[in-house]
Amino acid sequence: MQQSTFQVYNASAGSGKTFTLVKTYLKILLEREDAYRFQNILAITFTNKAAAEMKTRVIKNLREFSEETILKEKTDLFKAIETEFLLEGVAVNDVLIHQRSKRIVNNILQNYSAFNITTIDSFTHRLIRSFAYDLGLSLNFDVEMDANSLLDEAVDQLISQIGEDKELTDILIDFSLQKTDDDKSWDITRELKEIAKILLNENDKLQLEKIQEKPIKDFIDLKNKLRKEQKLLENQFKSIGEEGLQIIENLGLNYNDFYRSMLPNHFKNIAYSLDKAKFFNANTLREKVSNHEFYAKSKSQEVKTAIDSIATKLSALYFESEKLYQQYVLNGLFLSNIIPLAVLSRINKTLNEIKEENNIRLNAEFNQLISKNLQEQPAPYIYERIGEKFKHYFIDEMQDTSLLQWQNIIPLIKNALSQEQTGLLLVGDTKQSIYRWRGSEPEQFLKLAQQGKTHAHNPFHINKELKSLETNYRSYTEVINFNNSFFQHISNYFNEKDYQDIYFNENKQQQTDKIGGYVSLSFIEKGLVAEEKDLAYGNSVLEIINNTSENFQFNEICVLTRTKKQGIAIANFLTDNNIDIISSETLLLKNSEKVNYVIDVLTYLQNNNDKEAKFNLLYFLYNHLEITSDKHLFFKELIDLPVVEFYQFLNDFNMNFNPKEIVQLPLYESVEYILRSVNFNETSDAYLQFFLDEVLKFSLKKSTDIRVFLEFWNDKKDKLSIVVPEEKNAVQIMTIHKSKGLEFPVVIFPYDLDIYKDQGAKDWYAIENPEDFNNFETLLVNQSKSLENVGQFGQHLYLSYRNEKELDNINLLYVTFTRAIEQLYIIGEQKTLKGNPTTSSQFLMDFLDKKGEWSEAKTEYTFGNIRRVSEKPETKKDKAQFNQLISTSWHSHHISIVTNSTLLWDSERGESIKYGNLIHELMAQIKTADDIEEAIEKHVSSGNIITSEKEVIIGLIYQIVTHPSLESYYQQNNTVYNEREIFTELGEIIIPDRLVIDEENNATIIDYKTGKPEKKYHHQLNSYASVVSQLGFKVAKKILVYIDDDIVIEEVK
């Protein structure tokens, strides 16, 4: 019998990880006659996009293997599987692969609920649902993904209790005053919201359990005790300092009689300016005092003799002050966090109340629920409850798995591996771990991927097989060579040997036949202030874009930044210089002046006394209406105009604005009314289209009340954005974290990255003697260099944090540099090379220096040839755009495309709703295969699809989207209009189910039908084609898709 296997793949950037996963998955399916083996495989990824991509690839390849032509024209994957079967002695030839693929793909699509390629969050959600009753949860709870919004609401509710709850009021006022004393803003909201995130962090769970039952009074008592101790310590410092200075003065000695005046200054500082006593910078002084080296050799013998006579006393005083300082620093670290920590349990209580009131559970708490309640359950029982038993496990992006996620799934895997013909495959890359702040624990994959580690790092009874994917299929040779040599160089500076080995031994990527490429390192001048740096970096990025624009289109270029703020600065600079860009900031709906106008109107309708909203309206209207009078005079005359007269002013400009009519309309219709009043319907606007979609979703799921919507807008406006088609020819700007898993022909990385900069992190300090701290076993401290002064545990805490920060930030550089396919441009800042490098610019300078190439007079260094090697893509034609997209009175139009059509069936699920209508509605929300599961989840959440139907429907829709005759119409490079109303010249409305426009402006019309084919549908599609032709498109195909037990495709001639 075949033994169980445990494989661990180290997969560096661009090494064909997904290809390997799919190949291994398919081999398991194809090596045996059983065409239902997919039901016993669980593949876990970390994003919906990755899960959808893997599902699509599996089905697509099985379809290709099923084609009759495959035996004559074998794909690379087919040949790889066939060859590996031959080498492994598996008796499966090409004919069997072909025959089995047919059966397997049909079985998957007919039993899609058992096709378990999913995200870790989806799998944990499934476990929770299966055990909801056991866990005391409502059986129909909703899942809230945006945990931060709920935390913010909980904090806001807590603060609203000030004045009602005396104990809470006193401690929050105290915290506010403490912040004021520290020269910080008195507003405590931000700190409370920040510390509240601890409630959701898996890694804080054990520590929180030690304090969350303590009442606020315990924290207040400890705070008061520590403050008293600080006063006593300050008095002791003063006494020690004055005594040391008196001893020195009694012998008539001067400060400069001592080595660099260090010891007298130390006593002076602790006596009169304790904040200046920099003990953590006093290694030299500590060394001198320890060795009784108090003076320079050049001093007179008389001075030396005098100092020697008091050396023992001064040493004792110094070390006594140092010991006190350890306690003083630790107390200060505790006091900084003790008040927000005190209200943490109250925030948690409020959060739980909000969850119960709204029948929701946070996705972020599922892992803790499983760990606490299900980890000890026997695996067979869990399998029975979820309805499946898995024999093979795949885990992708293992470096991003949290400790709790891994511990939760180990019992299931261990049970599987105890049997024959089972397996586990882990894929990861510690160098690409950049989500520690989200709970990931790269060290657990690091240990699993090492040879010769103890059983503690292998929780299973079988030996692991380590494999490396060493070939980079993404990048050209110059990019690969630079990254190999640079990161091997940087490995020398890691303090932790395991981290050093990752970059030195596991970063020697092999090349393919993609010869060429280009790398440029440039540096802006040093000494610039922040605004000057933004300008210098912007100029450098602009110059690169202009220099590459002949060889590369804008949409082949991506600018990556460490922070969102840096991205905004580059985006603004490029926009000012007429470079088309796409960035997370520019895509936000709130950046549209038209969207803001609608919001201001709604705000003013709710409150006619809102002067800010009224001023914003006037400012917009002044420009929109092209008013020629003096702007200041215009504002002066109208800002205080009474409400009735103000609305009359709007009507004088033919705006047809009737506030009474607007407020009587439902929310969505109110917004459309406002848009029509200023003729926003006359031109296409993506921001307005997406804004209307958000209004519609809010109206259907939440409320049609304008006030409630405005609250929602203010809460979400920094996240709501439009989606731009990939073919838009614009430079992309994104943060490094957003770029993970992506690739670009040209990457530009501006700005210096500080590898060791403190980011405001916090950690738990284990108290050695709890009885000295009112029986608190642990307290929260800020991560800072001060921890080095509070004993061995503090030193260990800070060193571990520094080492992790070092790895995480070097990983950010690795992810950035490896996104580049052909050209990589890195823009740093000239720095002084002194000691070990601490920023990305210094590491680059040090790298060049060690190569003998660095010169302060030189600002750019290049590797390779700037000439483009890859085949240049055809310049894409701008697609025809519909001129109008907002619904208006159709009598005033000839042909126009309007916003999303109304729902095809009532949101209340009833027995009379036909299955075909459900599929119809779902297809209206799907543009590519990536949209399928999200669309279905929305209908599950709203109750339109019951759980038992879900997977069946997913399988049916995948059959449509991946059908060989249809799959080209569900690709990203198409422009798609689902369920869009089109007005004919006669004033009639047609609504094609799917209108697809390709890059040549050819149109394909697709309509979905249920039941058997009928000729009457031909006439319907031909009439659609006639109208679409009038819009200026060439109709290439008209397709009817009949959805029944089988998918039938009929092309209408």
SULZILIN-V768551 format. One record per helix or strand of 2 or more residues. SS is the DSSP state (H for helix, E for strand). FROM is the first residue (numbers start at 1). LEN is the number of residues. Records with the same first field share a line. If there is no record, write none. Layout:
SS=FROM-LEN  FROM-LEN
This chain:
E=5-7  41-5  117-3  142-3  360-3  392-4  423-6  465-5  518-7  557-5  581-3  731-5  744-6  762-5  778-5  820-10  860-5  897-4  975-4  980-4  989-2  994-4  1002-9  1034-10  1047-5
H=17-14  37-4  48-19  68-4  76-12  94-17  112-3  120-11  147-13  166-16  189-12  202-10  216-35  255-3  259-14  274-3  279-3  283-8  301-42  344-15  363-11  379-8  398-3  403-15  430-3  436-3  442-7  455-3  477-17  497-9  530-19  554-3  564-13  589-3  593-14  611-14  631-8  643-10  659-6  667-11  680-3  686-16  706-11  736-4  770-4  785-5  792-26  840-11  890-3  915-9  929-13  947-15  967-4  1016-15
